Amino acid sequence: MRAKKLRRGGVWFFCALAITLLLAQNYVLPKEGFKPFALKTLEGSPKTLQDYLNRATLVTFFFPTCGYCNGEFPHLQKIYDKYKDQGFSLVSINIMPDQNSLIADWLSSHQYKFPVLIGATLEALQKDYDLRATPTHFLLDSKGKVLLKQTGYKAGDEKILEDKIQKALSPAS
């Protein structure tokens, strides 16, 4: 009798596991596209994903007091400066609305020239883009297909990112 209960429990466990795995797939970004957004600039102008496409685009999720973001963003500025005239765009999205008031001074003090968007809640961004750490980068092709998702930052990650950007900007062979 006990063995029968264990077998039945095992069947339920594997059924529950299978259902959980199937449901989890709903939260994975599709490889063919990136969820569109409609946010605002610091000045209040509306911006959508469409405004940045038709070129390789890096969408970065950050917040101004994020130590890892502050470690990587000087590298991102250099990459942006190097490739912006070659068909590359970069847009950063603040994930912490309570830090929106810090962004203008943060941009100025670090001399960052890439656009920053605001207007979404952390919860919505986590759900829509499966954010687990900052910074999180999505490199998109000109049609919005995700070419790379990079989460977190450690020294050297910027080299991997730049290599992927170069490949995204290279004409197809």
N, C-alpha and C positions, 0 to 999 in steps of 0.2 A: 504493500500500500504506500509506504513512504517513497519507494523508488518511482512509483507512478506519479506521485505529487511532484517529485523533483523533475521528472521528464516534462510534465505539464508546465512547471515553472520555467524550465529552460526554453520551451517553445514560446511562452509568453515573453520571455526576455528577448529572444531573437526577433520576435514580431515587433516589440517595442523599439528595439534597436533599428530595425529596418525602417519603421515609420519615422523615427527621429532623423535618420540619415536622409530620407526623402524630403522631409520638411526643411532640413538644414540647407538643401540645395536651393531653396527659394531665396536664401539670403546671400548667395554667391553672385557676384557681378557677372553678367553675361559677357562672354569673351568678345562678342561682336559689337558691343556698344557700352556706353557710359550713360548713366541716368542724367538726363538734362536737368539743369537748374535755372532758377530765376531769382537772382539776388540783386543787391544794390552796391554801388560804389560808396566810398566814404561821403561823397557829396550828395548821395541820394539818387543818382542816375540808375535806372534799371539796366541790368546786364543778364544775358542768358548764355548758355553754353554755345549757342549758335554764333554769338559775337566773337568767339575765339577759334572757331573751327576754320576749315579750309587751309589749315597749316598744322604742322606738328604742334601739339599743345601739352604743356605740363600743368596739371591742376594739382595744387598743393594745399593740404589741410594743415593748419597750424594755429597757434595762439601766441601773442606777443611775449609772454613771460615763459614760454617753453624753452628750457635750456638746450634741448637737442635741436630745436628749430633755430635758435640763435647760433648754435655751432655750425649748422649747415647753410643757413641763408646767405652768408657772404659768398660761398661757392656758387649758390644758385644765381646770385646777382651777376657773377662773372660769366656763368654759362649763358644767362639771358643776354648780357651785353655782346657776347661772342656770336650768338646765333640769331638774334632777333631780326636782323636784316636778311637772313637766309631762309625765312619761312617758319620761324619758331615763335611761339607765344607762350607766356607763363602767366598764370593767374593763381593767386593765393586766396584761400577762403578761411576766414577766422571762424573757429569752432566754439569760441567762448564769448557769447554776446556781452557778458559783463566786462569784457576787456576791449570793447569797440572804442572806448574813449582814449585808450592808450595807443591806438594804431598810428595816428598821424605823427605823433612825436617819435614813435618807434621807427617809422619809415624815414623820417627826417634825420634822426640821430645816426642811423646806419647807412643813410644815403641809398636806400633801396628805391628802385625806379619801376618795379613791376606793379601791376594793379592788384589791389586787395578788395575782396568782396565781403559783405556782411549781410545779415538778415535771416540766417537760419538758426534753428536751435541745435544744440549738441545732440539731443535725442534723435532728431530727424536726420542729421548728418550721419550719426552712427548707424542708424537703420538703413538709410539709402546707400551708403558707401562702405558699410562694414568696417568702420574706423575702429582700430584697437589701440593705436598709439599715434603720437605726433613726433615729427611730421609724417604724413602719409602722402605719397605722390602717385599720381596716375598719369602716365604718358599716353597720349591719344594720337592716333593718326588723324588725317584731315577729315575723315568721315565720323570720328568719334569712337573708333574701335580702340579698346584698351591694348596697348602694346607692352606695358609694364606697370605693375603695382609694387611700390617700394614702401615699406613701413618702418618707421624708426630711423635712427641715424647713428652710424659709427664712421670714424675716419676712413675714407676710401670709397664710401658709398657714392660720393659725387662723381667719381671716375666711372663707375658702372653706369650711372645715370647719363653722364655726358656721352659715353659710348653708344648707348641706346638712342639718344637724341641724334647723334651723327648718323646712325643707321636710318632713323626715321626721316631724316632730311635728304638722304641720298636717293637719287633717282633709281627706280627699280631697274634691275639688270635684265 
